[in-house]
Amino acid sequence: MKKENKSIGFGIASLVTSLIGFFGFVAPYIAILFSISAIVFCVIQQKRYKTGLATAGLVIGILGVIGNIFWLLTLLLILMMGAI
């Protein structure tokens, strides 16, 4: 009988990095990298063993990418408007 590896390390990493990315609006370019790494960790975890932590990391990671791109574009727009 084959023993199933039920490690959830990548799921935890996905959740933690997604939260850092989601709340990292002070430096959105770095926060986007954290959010993308959360998505990658989630995919790795889901291939090994599906967990709710990885799913939560995926959802928060996607929201982090979208939110930080929006925030970065808003900051750039403000800077451009001030330069005109």
PDB file with SEQRES, HELIX, SHEET and CRYST1 records, atoms N, CA, C and O in Angstrom:
SEQRES   1 A   84  MET LYS LYS GLU ASN LYS SER ILE GLY PHE GLY ILE ALA          
SEQRES   2 A   84  SER LEU VAL THR SER LEU ILE GLY PHE PHE GLY PHE VAL          
SEQRES   3 A   84  ALA PRO TYR ILE ALA ILE LEU PHE SER ILE SER ALA ILE          
SEQRES   4 A   84  VAL PHE CYS VAL ILE GLN GLN LYS ARG TYR LYS THR GLY          
SEQRES   5 A   84  LEU ALA THR ALA GLY LEU VAL ILE GLY ILE LEU GLY VAL          
SEQRES   6 A   84  ILE GLY ASN ILE PHE TRP LEU LEU THR LEU LEU LEU ILE          
SEQRES   7 A   84  LEU MET MET GLY ALA ILE                                      
HELIX    1 AA1 GLY A    9  PHE A   22  1                                  14    
HELIX    2 AA2 PRO A   28  ARG A   48  1                                  21    
HELIX    3 AA3 GLY A   52  ALA A   83  1                                  32    
CRYST1    1.000    1.000    1.000  90.00  90.00  90.00 P 1           1          
ATOM      1  N   MET A   1       0.839  -1.175   0.000  1.00  0.00           N  
ATOM      2  CA  MET A   1       0.000   0.000   0.000  1.00  0.00           C  
ATOM      3  C   MET A   1       0.884   1.238   0.000  1.00  0.00           C  
ATOM      4  O   MET A   1       1.817   1.357   0.795  1.00  0.00           O  
ATOM      5  N   LYS A   2       0.575   2.154  -0.903  1.00  0.00           N  
ATOM      6  CA  LYS A   2       1.360   3.381  -1.030  1.00  0.00           C  
ATOM      7  C   LYS A   2       0.880   4.418  -0.026  1.00  0.00           C  
ATOM      8  O   LYS A   2      -0.314   4.701   0.078  1.00  0.00           O  
ATOM      9  N   LYS A   3       1.830   4.976   0.707  1.00  0.00           N  
ATOM     10  CA  LYS A   3       1.493   6.012   1.683  1.00  0.00           C  
ATOM     11  C   LYS A   3       1.350   7.348   0.962  1.00  0.00           C  
ATOM     12  O   LYS A   3       2.231   7.750   0.201  1.00  0.00           O  
ATOM     13  N   GLU A   4       0.236   8.030   1.206  1.00  0.00           N  
ATOM     14  CA  GLU A   4      -0.033   9.313   0.575  1.00  0.00           C  
ATOM     15  C   GLU A   4       0.640  10.428   1.367  1.00  0.00           C  
ATOM     16  O   GLU A   4       0.537  10.485   2.592  1.00  0.00           O  
ATOM     17  N   ASN A   5       1.330  11.311   0.653  1.00  0.00           N  
ATOM     18  CA  ASN A   5       1.985  12.448   1.297  1.00  0.00           C  
ATOM     19  C   ASN A   5       0.972  13.588   1.419  1.00  0.00           C  
ATOM     20  O   ASN A   5       0.577  14.182   0.417  1.00  0.00           O  
ATOM     21  N   LYS A   6       0.562  13.884   2.632  1.00  0.00           N  
ATOM     22  CA  LYS A   6      -0.448  14.916   2.872  1.00  0.00           C  
ATOM     23  C   LYS A   6       0.177  16.163   3.482  1.00  0.00           C  
ATOM     24  O   LYS A   6      -0.392  16.774   4.386  1.00  0.00           O  
ATOM     25  N   SER A   7       1.337  16.531   2.986  1.00  0.00           N  
ATOM     26  CA  SER A   7       2.012  17.724   3.464  1.00  0.00           C  
ATOM     27  C   SER A   7       1.256  18.963   2.994  1.00  0.00           C  
ATOM     28  O   SER A   7       0.806  19.027   1.850  1.00  0.00           O  
ATOM     29  N   ILE A   8       1.120  19.938   3.876  1.00  0.00           N  
ATOM     30  CA  ILE A   8       0.392  21.159   3.521  1.00  0.00           C  
ATOM     31  C   ILE A   8       1.303  22.380   3.551  1.00  0.00           C  
ATOM     32  O   ILE A   8       0.826  23.507   3.682  1.00  0.00           O  
ATOM     33  N   GLY A   9       2.606  22.165   3.431  1.00  0.00           N  
ATOM     34  CA  GLY A   9       3.568  23.266   3.507  1.00  0.00           C  
ATOM     35  C   GLY A   9       3.368  24.316   2.427  1.00  0.00           C  
ATOM     36  O   GLY A   9       3.429  25.514   2.702  1.00  0.00           O  
ATOM     37  N   PHE A  10       3.128  23.872   1.202  1.00  0.00           N  
ATOM     38  CA  PHE A  10       2.919  24.838   0.125  1.00  0.00           C  
ATOM     39  C   PHE A  10       1.586  25.562   0.274  1.00  0.00           C  
ATOM     40  O   PHE A  10       1.455  26.705  -0.164  1.00  0.00           O  
ATOM     41  N   GLY A  11       0.608  24.923   0.878  1.00  0.00           N  
ATOM     42  CA  GLY A  11      -0.666  25.586   1.143  1.00  0.00           C  
ATOM     43  C   GLY A  11      -0.511  26.712   2.149  1.00  0.00           C  
ATOM     44  O   GLY A  11      -1.080  27.791   1.985  1.00  0.00           O  
ATOM     45  N   ILE A  12       0.263  26.450   3.187  1.00  0.00           N  
ATOM     46  CA  ILE A  12       0.533  27.485   4.186  1.00  0.00           C  
ATOM     47  C   ILE A  12       1.346  28.620   3.566  1.00  0.00           C  
ATOM     48  O   ILE A  12       1.071  29.795   3.807  1.00  0.00           O  
ATOM     49  N   ALA A  13       2.348  28.257   2.766  1.00  0.00           N  
ATOM     50  CA  ALA A  13       3.159  29.275   2.094  1.00  0.00           C  
ATOM     51  C   ALA A  13       2.298  30.114   1.153  1.00  0.00           C  
ATOM     52  O   ALA A  13       2.480  31.327   1.052  1.00  0.00           O  
ATOM     53  N   SER A  14       1.367  29.467   0.470  1.00  0.00           N  
ATOM     54  CA  SER A  14       0.463  30.181  -0.426  1.00  0.00           C  
ATOM     55  C   SER A  14      -0.385  31.190   0.337  1.00  0.00           C  
ATOM     56  O   SER A  14      -0.537  32.331  -0.098  1.00  0.00           O  
ATOM     57  N   LEU A  15      -0.932  30.774   1.466  1.00  0.00           N  
ATOM     58  CA  LEU A  15      -1.774  31.667   2.254  1.00  0.00           C  
ATOM     59  C   LEU A  15      -0.970  32.837   2.829  1.00  0.00           C  
ATOM     60  O   LEU A  15      -1.419  33.982   2.782  1.00  0.00           O  
ATOM     61  N   VAL A  16       0.199  32.555   3.362  1.00  0.00           N  
ATOM     62  CA  VAL A  16       1.015  33.605   3.979  1.00  0.00           C  
ATOM     63  C   VAL A  16       1.482  34.619   2.934  1.00  0.00           C  
ATOM     64  O   VAL A  16       1.367  35.826   3.149  1.00  0.00           O  
ATOM     65  N   THR A  17       2.008  34.137   1.806  1.00  0.00           N  
ATOM     66  CA  THR A  17       2.489  35.070   0.786  1.00  0.00           C  
ATOM     67  C   THR A  17       1.345  35.849   0.142  1.00  0.00           C  
ATOM     68  O   THR A  17       1.529  36.992  -0.277  1.00  0.00           O  
ATOM     69  N   SER A  18       0.164  35.231   0.062  1.00  0.00           N  
ATOM     70  CA  SER A  18      -0.979  35.971  -0.500  1.00  0.00           C  
ATOM     71  C   SER A  18      -1.415  37.090   0.441  1.00  0.00           C  
ATOM     72  O   SER A  18      -1.784  38.172  -0.015  1.00  0.00           O  
ATOM     73  N   LEU A  19      -1.377  36.841   1.737  1.00  0.00           N  
ATOM     74  CA  LEU A  19      -1.733  37.889   2.698  1.00  0.00           C  
ATOM     75  C   LEU A  19      -0.711  39.030   2.682  1.00  0.00           C  
ATOM     76  O   LEU A  19      -1.083  40.200   2.777  1.00  0.00           O  
ATOM     77  N   ILE A  20       0.565  38.690   2.562  1.00  0.00           N  
ATOM     78  CA  ILE A  20       1.594  39.731   2.453  1.00  0.00           C  
ATOM     79  C   ILE A  20       1.369  40.539   1.182  1.00  0.00           C  
ATOM     80  O   ILE A  20       1.473  41.765   1.193  1.00  0.00           O  
ATOM     81  N   GLY A  21       1.062  39.853   0.097  1.00  0.00           N  
ATOM     82  CA  GLY A  21       0.811  40.540  -1.162  1.00  0.00           C  
ATOM     83  C   GLY A  21      -0.443  41.391  -1.131  1.00  0.00           C  
ATOM     84  O   GLY A  21      -0.475  42.483  -1.699  1.00  0.00           O  
ATOM     85  N   PHE A  22      -1.474  40.892  -0.469  1.00  0.00           N  
ATOM     86  CA  PHE A  22      -2.743  41.617  -0.420  1.00  0.00           C  
ATOM     87  C   PHE A  22      -2.631  42.892   0.410  1.00  0.00           C  
ATOM     88  O   PHE A  22      -3.183  43.931   0.047  1.00  0.00           O  
ATOM     89  N   PHE A  23      -1.914  42.804   1.523  1.00  0.00           N  
ATOM     90  CA  PHE A  23      -1.791  43.964   2.409  1.00  0.00           C  
ATOM     91  C   PHE A  23      -0.508  44.760   2.172  1.00  0.00           C  
ATOM     92  O   PHE A  23      -0.177  45.644   2.963  1.00  0.00           O  
ATOM     93  N   GLY A  24       0.212  44.459   1.100  1.00  0.00           N  
ATOM     94  CA  GLY A  24       1.461  45.159   0.815  1.00  0.00           C  
ATOM     95  C   GLY A  24       1.289  46.336  -0.108  1.00  0.00           C  
ATOM     96  O   GLY A  24       2.112  46.553  -0.997  1.00  0.00           O  
ATOM     97  N   PHE A  25       0.237  47.098   0.086  1.00  0.00           N  
ATOM     98  CA  PHE A  25      -0.063  48.216  -0.814  1.00  0.00           C  
ATOM     99  C   PHE A  25       0.922  49.368  -0.693  1.00  0.00           C  
ATOM    100  O   PHE A  25       0.898  50.285  -1.514  1.00  0.00           O  
ATOM    101  N   VAL A  26       1.783  49.339   0.309  1.00  0.00           N  
ATOM    102  CA  VAL A  26       2.782  50.396   0.461  1.00  0.00           C  
ATOM    103  C   VAL A  26       3.800  50.315  -0.685  1.00  0.00           C  
ATOM    104  O   VAL A  26       4.265  51.338  -1.190  1.00  0.00           O  
ATOM    105  N   ALA A  27       4.129  49.113  -1.075  1.00  0.00           N  
ATOM    106  CA  ALA A  27       5.050  48.876  -2.192  1.00  0.00           C  
ATOM    107  C   ALA A  27       4.377  47.897  -3.158  1.00  0.00           C  
ATOM    108  O   ALA A  27       4.648  46.697  -3.102  1.00  0.00           O  
ATOM    109  N   PRO A  28       3.508  48.389  -4.038  1.00  0.00           N  
ATOM    110  CA  PRO A  28       2.707  47.487  -4.866  1.00  0.00           C  
ATOM    111  C   PRO A  28       3.509  46.613  -5.822  1.00  0.00           C  
ATOM    112  O   PRO A  28       3.078  45.508  -6.151  1.00  0.00           O  
ATOM    113  N   TYR A  29       4.658  47.085  -6.271  1.00  0.00           N  
ATOM    114  CA  TYR A  29       5.459  46.278  -7.193  1.00  0.00           C  
ATOM    115  C   TYR A  29       6.021  45.042  -6.497  1.00  0.00           C  
ATOM    116  O   TYR A  29       6.157  43.993  -7.127  1.00  0.00           O  
ATOM    117  N   ILE A  30       6.345  45.146  -5.228  1.00  0.00           N  
ATOM    118  CA  ILE A  30       6.803  43.977  -4.463  1.00  0.00           C  
ATOM    119  C   ILE A  30       5.614  43.112  -4.073  1.00  0.00           C  
ATOM    120  O   ILE A  30       5.707  41.884  -4.084  1.00  0.00           O  
ATOM    121  N   ALA A  31       4.505  43.740  -3.732  1.00  0.00           N  
ATOM    122  CA  ALA A  31       3.307  42.994  -3.340  1.00  0.00           C  
ATOM    123  C   ALA A  31       2.777  42.137  -4.489  1.00  0.00           C  
ATOM    124  O   ALA A  31       2.248  41.049  -4.262  1.00  0.00           O  
ATOM    125  N   ILE A  32       2.918  42.626  -5.716  1.00  0.00           N  
ATOM    126  CA  ILE A  32       2.495  41.827  -6.869  1.00  0.00           C  
ATOM    127  C   ILE A  32       3.328  40.556  -6.959  1.00  0.00           C  
ATOM    128  O   ILE A  32       2.803  39.491  -7.282  1.00  0.00           O  
ATOM    129  N   LEU A  33       4.623  40.661  -6.676  1.00  0.00           N  
ATOM    130  CA  LEU A  33       5.483  39.466  -6.704  1.00  0.00           C  
ATOM    131  C   LEU A  33       5.070  38.455  -5.634  1.00  0.00           C  
ATOM    132  O   LEU A  33       5.071  37.250  -5.886  1.00  0.00           O  
ATOM    133  N   PHE A  34       4.718  38.941  -4.442  1.00  0.00           N  
ATOM    134  CA  PHE A  34       4.244  38.043  -3.393  1.00  0.00           C  
ATOM    135  C   PHE A  34       2.939  37.366  -3.801  1.00  0.00           C  
ATOM    136  O   PHE A  34       2.756  36.174  -3.553  1.00  0.00           O  
ATOM    137  N   SER A  35       2.042  38.107  -4.416  1.00  0.00           N  
ATOM    138  CA  SER A  35       0.763  37.539  -4.834  1.00  0.00           C  
ATOM    139  C   SER A  35       0.945  36.496  -5.930  1.00  0.00           C  
ATOM    140  O   SER A  35       0.274  35.464  -5.931  1.00  0.00           O  
ATOM    141  N   ILE A  36       1.852  36.767  -6.860  1.00  0.00           N  
ATOM    142  CA  ILE A  36       2.121  35.783  -7.923  1.00  0.00           C  
ATOM    143  C   ILE A  36       2.763  34.532  -7.339  1.00  0.00           C  
ATOM    144  O   ILE A  36       2.437  33.420  -7.756  1.00  0.00           O  
ATOM    145  N   SER A  37       3.667  34.696  -6.382  1.00  0.00           N  
ATOM    146  CA  SER A  37       4.271  33.515  -5.758  1.00  0.00           C  
ATOM    147  C   SER A  37       3.229  32.717  -4.984  1.00  0.00           C  
ATOM    148  O   SER A  37       3.329  31.493  -4.903  1.00  0.00           O  
ATOM    149  N   ALA A  38       2.234  33.385  -4.416  1.00  0.00           N  
ATOM    150  CA  ALA A  38       1.154  32.672  -3.730  1.00  0.00           C  
ATOM    151  C   ALA A  38       0.379  31.800  -4.712  1.00  0.00           C  
ATOM    152  O   ALA A  38       0.006  30.673  -4.387  1.00  0.00           O  
ATOM    153  N   ILE A  39       0.138  32.318  -5.902  1.00  0.00           N  
ATOM    154  CA  ILE A  39      -0.573  31.536  -6.918  1.00  0.00           C  
ATOM    155  C   ILE A  39       0.252  30.324  -7.331  1.00  0.00           C  
ATOM    156  O   ILE A  39      -0.293  29.235  -7.508  1.00  0.00           O  
ATOM    157  N   VAL A  40       1.555  30.503  -7.486  1.00  0.00           N  
ATOM    158  CA  VAL A  40       2.437  29.392  -7.848  1.00  0.00           C  
ATOM    159  C   VAL A  40       2.444  28.332  -6.746  1.00  0.00           C  
ATOM    160  O   VAL A  40       2.336  27.139  -7.032  1.00  0.00           O  
ATOM    161  N   PHE A  41       2.571  28.763  -5.482  1.00  0.00           N  
ATOM    162  CA  PHE A  41       2.547  27.812  -4.365  1.00  0.00           C  
ATOM    163  C   PHE A  41       1.229  27.050  -4.313  1.00  0.00           C  
ATOM    164  O   PHE A  41       1.201  25.862  -3.991  1.00  0.00           O  
ATOM    165  N   CYS A  42       0.139  27.741  -4.634  1.00  0.00           N  
ATOM    166  CA  CYS A  42      -1.161  27.100  -4.630  1.00  0.00           C  
ATOM    167  C   CYS A  42      -1.233  26.003  -5.679  1.00  0.00           C  
ATOM    168  O   CYS A  42      -1.731  24.910  -5.410  1.00  0.00           O  
ATOM    169  N   VAL A  43      -0.742  26.291  -6.864  1.00  0.00           N  
ATOM    170  CA  VAL A  43      -0.772  25.286  -7.933  1.00  0.00           C  
ATOM    171  C   VAL A  43       0.055  24.066  -7.549  1.00  0.00           C  
ATOM    172  O   VAL A  43      -0.363  22.933  -7.790  1.00  0.00           O  
ATOM    173  N   ILE A  44       1.220  24.285  -6.955  1.00  0.00           N  
ATOM    174  CA  ILE A  44       2.060  23.167  -6.506  1.00  0.00           C  
ATOM    175  C   ILE A  44       1.324  22.348  -5.453  1.00  0.00           C  
ATOM    176  O   ILE A  44       1.309  21.119  -5.520  1.00  0.00           O  
ATOM    177  N   GLN A  45       0.712  23.027  -4.479  1.00  0.00           N  
ATOM    178  CA  GLN A  45      -0.013  22.318  -3.415  1.00  0.00           C  
ATOM    179  C   GLN A  45      -1.203  21.546  -3.974  1.00  0.00           C  
ATOM    180  O   GLN A  45      -1.439  20.407  -3.572  1.00  0.00           O  
ATOM    181  N   GLN A  46      -1.951  22.141  -4.887  1.00  0.00           N  
ATOM    182  CA  GLN A  46      -3.141  21.477  -5.428  1.00  0.00           C  
ATOM    183  C   GLN A  46      -2.767  20.238  -6.230  1.00  0.00           C  
ATOM    184  O   GLN A  46      -3.554  19.293  -6.291  1.00  0.00           O  
ATOM    185  N   LYS A  47      -1.591  20.215  -6.846  1.00  0.00           N  
ATOM    186  CA  LYS A  47      -1.152  19.027  -7.576  1.00  0.00           C  
ATOM    187  C   LYS A  47      -0.766  17.900  -6.626  1.00  0.00           C  
ATOM    188  O   LYS A  47      -0.948  16.725  -6.944  1.00  0.00           O  
ATOM    189  N   ARG A  48      -0.232  18.258  -5.462  1.00  0.00           N  
ATOM    190  CA  ARG A  48       0.171  17.236  -4.489  1.00  0.00           C  
ATOM    191  C   ARG A  48      -1.014  16.731  -3.672  1.00  0.00           C  
ATOM    192  O   ARG A  48      -1.299  15.534  -3.640  1.00  0.00           O  
ATOM    193  N   TYR A  49      -1.692  17.655  -3.020  1.00  0.00           N  
ATOM    194  CA  TYR A  49      -2.807  17.311  -2.146  1.00  0.00           C  
ATOM    195  C   TYR A  49      -3.654  18.558  -1.959  1.00  0.00           C  
ATOM    196  O   TYR A  49      -3.157  19.586  -1.499  1.00  0.00           O  
ATOM    197  N   LYS A  50      -4.918  18.473  -2.307  1.00  0.00           N  
ATOM    198  CA  LYS A  50      -5.782  19.656  -2.259  1.00  0.00           C  
ATOM    199  C   LYS A  50      -6.120  20.027  -0.814  1.00  0.00           C  
ATOM    200  O   LYS A  50      -6.528  19.188  -0.011  1.00  0.00           O  
ATOM    201  N   THR A  51      -5.935  21.308  -0.516  1.00  0.00           N  
ATOM    202  CA  THR A  51      -6.267  21.815   0.820  1.00  0.00           C  
ATOM    203  C   THR A  51      -7.022  23.129   0.693  1.00  0.00           C  
ATOM    204  O   THR A  51      -6.929  23.825  -0.318  1.00  0.00           O  
ATOM    205  N   GLY A  52      -7.759  23.448   1.721  1.00  0.00           N  
ATOM    206  CA  GLY A  52      -8.479  24.715   1.766  1.00  0.00           C  
ATOM    207  C   GLY A  52      -7.539  25.904   1.915  1.00  0.00           C  
ATOM    208  O   GLY A  52      -7.838  27.002   1.446  1.00  0.00           O  
ATOM    209  N   LEU A  53      -6.399  25.680   2.572  1.00  0.00           N  
ATOM    210  CA  LEU A  53      -5.420  26.759   2.722  1.00  0.00           C  
ATOM    211  C   LEU A  53      -4.908  27.216   1.363  1.00  0.00           C  
ATOM    212  O   LEU A  53      -4.769  28.414   1.114  1.00  0.00           O  
ATOM    213  N   ALA A  54      -4.631  26.264   0.492  1.00  0.00           N  
ATOM    214  CA  ALA A  54      -4.138  26.609  -0.839  1.00  0.00           C  
ATOM    215  C   ALA A  54      -5.215  27.326  -1.645  1.00  0.00           C  
ATOM    216  O   ALA A  54      -4.915  28.268  -2.379  1.00  0.00           O  
ATOM    217  N   THR A  55      -6.451  26.894  -1.516  1.00  0.00           N  
ATOM    218  CA  THR A  55      -7.544  27.563  -2.226  1.00  0.00           C  
ATOM    219  C   THR A  55      -7.716  28.993  -1.729  1.00  0.00           C  
ATOM    220  O   THR A  55      -7.916  29.910  -2.526  1.00  0.00           O  
ATOM    221  N   ALA A  56      -7.639  29.183  -0.425  1.00  0.00           N  
ATOM    222  CA  ALA A  56      -7.724  30.533   0.135  1.00  0.00           C  
ATOM    223  C   ALA A  56      -6.552  31.380  -0.347  1.00  0.00           C  
ATOM    224  O   ALA A  56      -6.724  32.557  -0.662  1.00  0.00           O  
ATOM    225  N   GLY A  57      -5.368  30.788  -0.404  1.00  0.00           N  
ATOM    226  CA  GLY A  57      -4.200  31.501  -0.919  1.00  0.00           C  
ATOM    227  C   GLY A  57      -4.362  31.896  -2.370  1.00  0.00           C  
ATOM    228  O   GLY A  57      -3.919  32.968  -2.783  1.00  0.00           O  
ATOM    229  N   LEU A  58      -5.003  31.024  -3.153  1.00  0.00           N  
ATOM    230  CA  LEU A  58      -5.242  31.337  -4.560  1.00  0.00           C  
ATOM    231  C   LEU A  58      -6.194  32.516  -4.710  1.00  0.00           C  
ATOM    232  O   LEU A  58      -5.929  33.437  -5.482  1.00  0.00           O  
ATOM    233  N   VAL A  59      -7.289  32.490  -3.984  1.00  0.00           N  
ATOM    234  CA  VAL A  59      -8.281  33.565  -4.083  1.00  0.00           C  
ATOM    235  C   VAL A  59      -7.689  34.894  -3.626  1.00  0.00           C  
ATOM    236  O   VAL A  59      -7.838  35.909  -4.306  1.00  0.00           O  
ATOM    237  N   ILE A  60      -7.021  34.889  -2.479  1.00  0.00           N  
ATOM    238  CA  ILE A  60      -6.430  36.125  -1.972  1.00  0.00           C  
ATOM    239  C   ILE A  60      -5.281  36.582  -2.866  1.00  0.00           C  
ATOM    240  O   ILE A  60      -5.074  37.782  -3.046  1.00  0.00           O  
ATOM    241  N   GLY A  61      -4.532  35.631  -3.426  1.00  0.00           N  
ATOM    242  CA  GLY A  61      -3.446  35.979  -4.338  1.00  0.00           C  
ATOM    243  C   GLY A  61      -3.949  36.660  -5.600  1.00  0.00           C  
ATOM    244  O   GLY A  61      -3.363  37.643  -6.055  1.00  0.00           O  
ATOM    245  N   ILE A  62      -5.039  36.139  -6.170  1.00  0.00           N  
ATOM    246  CA  ILE A  62      -5.622  36.759  -7.367  1.00  0.00           C  
ATOM    247  C   ILE A  62      -6.146  38.156  -7.038  1.00  0.00           C  
ATOM    248  O   ILE A  62      -5.933  39.100  -7.800  1.00  0.00           O  
ATOM    249  N   LEU A  63      -6.833  38.283  -5.897  1.00  0.00           N  
ATOM    250  CA  LEU A  63      -7.310  39.602  -5.483  1.00  0.00           C  
ATOM    251  C   LEU A  63      -6.148  40.560  -5.229  1.00  0.00           C  
ATOM    252  O   LEU A  63      -6.240  41.753  -5.518  1.00  0.00           O  
ATOM    253  N   GLY A  64      -5.056  40.025  -4.688  1.00  0.00           N  
ATOM    254  CA  GLY A  64      -3.872  40.854  -4.444  1.00  0.00           C  
ATOM    255  C   GLY A  64      -3.248  41.356  -5.730  1.00  0.00           C  
ATOM    256  O   GLY A  64      -2.853  42.518  -5.819  1.00  0.00           O  
ATOM    257  N   VAL A  65      -3.156  40.481  -6.736  1.00  0.00           N  
ATOM    258  CA  VAL A  65      -2.601  40.911  -8.022  1.00  0.00           C  
ATOM    259  C   VAL A  65      -3.467  41.998  -8.641  1.00  0.00           C  
ATOM    260  O   VAL A  65      -2.958  43.033  -9.071  1.00  0.00           O  
ATOM    261  N   ILE A  66      -4.770  41.766  -8.688  1.00  0.00           N  
ATOM    262  CA  ILE A  66      -5.696  42.736  -9.290  1.00  0.00           C  
ATOM    263  C   ILE A  66      -5.672  44.057  -8.512  1.00  0.00           C  
ATOM    264  O   ILE A  66      -5.566  45.130  -9.106  1.00  0.00           O  
ATOM    265  N   GLY A  67      -5.770  43.971  -7.192  1.00  0.00           N  
ATOM    266  CA  GLY A  67      -5.787  45.179  -6.368  1.00  0.00           C  
ATOM    267  C   GLY A  67      -4.495  45.973  -6.451  1.00  0.00           C  
ATOM    268  O   GLY A  67      -4.525  47.202  -6.515  1.00  0.00           O  
ATOM    269  N   ASN A  68      -3.362  45.285  -6.451  1.00  0.00           N  
ATOM    270  CA  ASN A  68      -2.082  45.998  -6.494  1.00  0.00           C  
ATOM    271  C   ASN A  68      -1.793  46.581  -7.867  1.00  0.00           C  
ATOM    272  O   ASN A  68      -1.167  47.636  -7.968  1.00  0.00           O  
ATOM    273  N   ILE A  69      -2.238  45.911  -8.930  1.00  0.00           N  
ATOM    274  CA  ILE A  69      -2.094  46.504 -10.262  1.00  0.00           C  
ATOM    275  C   ILE A  69      -2.945  47.773 -10.346  1.00  0.00           C  
ATOM    276  O   ILE A  69      -2.500  48.795 -10.867  1.00  0.00           O  
ATOM    277  N   PHE A  70      -4.163  47.695  -9.830  1.00  0.00           N  
ATOM    278  CA  PHE A  70      -5.025  48.879  -9.807  1.00  0.00           C  
ATOM    279  C   PHE A  70      -4.390  50.001  -8.989  1.00  0.00           C  
ATOM    280  O   PHE A  70      -4.392  51.154  -9.420  1.00  0.00           O  
ATOM    281  N   TRP A  71      -3.852  49.682  -7.826  1.00  0.00           N  
ATOM    282  CA  TRP A  71      -3.223  50.674  -6.965  1.00  0.00           C  
ATOM    283  C   TRP A  71      -1.983  51.266  -7.633  1.00  0.00           C  
ATOM    284  O   TRP A  71      -1.757  52.473  -7.551  1.00  0.00           O  
ATOM    285  N   LEU A  72      -1.183  50.435  -8.288  1.00  0.00           N  
ATOM    286  CA  LEU A  72       0.017  50.914  -8.969  1.00  0.00           C  
ATOM    287  C   LEU A  72      -0.357  51.845 -10.123  1.00  0.00           C  
ATOM    288  O   LEU A  72       0.279  52.882 -10.309  1.00  0.00           O  
ATOM    289  N   LEU A  73      -1.373  51.490 -10.892  1.00  0.00           N  
ATOM    290  CA  LEU A  73      -1.825  52.355 -11.983  1.00  0.00           C  
ATOM    291  C   LEU A  73      -2.387  53.669 -11.451  1.00  0.00           C  
ATOM    292  O   LEU A  73      -2.193  54.722 -12.058  1.00  0.00           O  
ATOM    293  N   THR A  74      -3.078  53.608 -10.324  1.00  0.00           N  
ATOM    294  CA  THR A  74      -3.598  54.836  -9.709  1.00  0.00           C  
ATOM    295  C   THR A  74      -2.460  55.746  -9.267  1.00  0.00           C  
ATOM    296  O   THR A  74      -2.514  56.955  -9.493  1.00  0.00           O  
ATOM    297  N   LEU A  75      -1.442  55.187  -8.648  1.00  0.00           N  
ATOM    298  CA  LEU A  75      -0.287  55.989  -8.228  1.00  0.00           C  
ATOM    299  C   LEU A  75       0.424  56.607  -9.423  1.00  0.00           C  
ATOM    300  O   LEU A  75       0.823  57.770  -9.381  1.00  0.00           O  
ATOM    301  N   LEU A  76       0.582  55.831 -10.485  1.00  0.00           N  
ATOM    302  CA  LEU A  76       1.230  56.365 -11.684  1.00  0.00           C  
ATOM    303  C   LEU A  76       0.403  57.481 -12.305  1.00  0.00           C  
ATOM    304  O   LEU A  76       0.954  58.477 -12.775  1.00  0.00           O  
ATOM    305  N   LEU A  77      -0.895  57.322 -12.309  1.00  0.00           N  
ATOM    306  CA  LEU A  77      -1.777  58.356 -12.843  1.00  0.00           C  
ATOM    307  C   LEU A  77      -1.691  59.642 -12.016  1.00  0.00           C  
ATOM    308  O   LEU A  77      -1.664  60.741 -12.572  1.00  0.00           O  
ATOM    309  N   ILE A  78      -1.648  59.503 -10.718  1.00  0.00           N  
ATOM    310  CA  ILE A  78      -1.505  60.674  -9.841  1.00  0.00           C  
ATOM    311  C   ILE A  78      -0.175  61.377 -10.092  1.00  0.00           C  
ATOM    312  O   ILE A  78      -0.113  62.605 -10.142  1.00  0.00           O  
ATOM    313  N   LEU A  79       0.874  60.598 -10.247  1.00  0.00           N  
ATOM    314  CA  LEU A  79       2.185  61.193 -10.514  1.00  0.00           C  
ATOM    315  C   LEU A  79       2.205  61.890 -11.872  1.00  0.00           C  
ATOM    316  O   LEU A  79       2.806  62.955 -12.012  1.00  0.00           O  
ATOM    317  N   MET A  80       1.560  61.303 -12.861  1.00  0.00           N  
ATOM    318  CA  MET A  80       1.522  61.925 -14.190  1.00  0.00           C  
ATOM    319  C   MET A  80       0.686  63.200 -14.175  1.00  0.00           C  
ATOM    320  O   MET A  80       1.048  64.179 -14.829  1.00  0.00           O  
ATOM    321  N   MET A  81      -0.398  63.205 -13.459  1.00  0.00           N  
ATOM    322  CA  MET A  81      -1.250  64.395 -13.379  1.00  0.00           C  
ATOM    323  C   MET A  81      -0.526  65.538 -12.671  1.00  0.00           C  
ATOM    324  O   MET A  81      -0.708  66.705 -13.018  1.00  0.00           O  
ATOM    325  N   GLY A  82       0.283  65.201 -11.692  1.00  0.00           N  
ATOM    326  CA  GLY A  82       1.039  66.231 -10.986  1.00  0.00           C  
ATOM    327  C   GLY A  82       2.172  66.775 -11.825  1.00  0.00           C  
ATOM    328  O   GLY A  82       2.612  67.904 -11.606  1.00  0.00           O  
ATOM    329  N   ALA A  83       2.659  65.995 -12.785  1.00  0.00           N  
ATOM    330  CA  ALA A  83       3.778  66.427 -13.611  1.00  0.00           C  
ATOM    331  C   ALA A  83       3.329  67.293 -14.782  1.00  0.00           C  
ATOM    332  O   ALA A  83       4.161  67.946 -15.412  1.00  0.00           O  
ATOM    333  N   ILE A  84       2.040  67.313 -15.088  1.00  0.00           N  
ATOM    334  CA  ILE A  84       1.540  68.095 -16.240  1.00  0.00           C  
ATOM    335  C   ILE A  84       1.391  69.556 -15.878  1.00  0.00           C  
ATOM    336  O   ILE A  84       0.985  70.361 -16.715  1.00  0.00           O  
TER     337      ILE A  84                                                      
END                                                                             
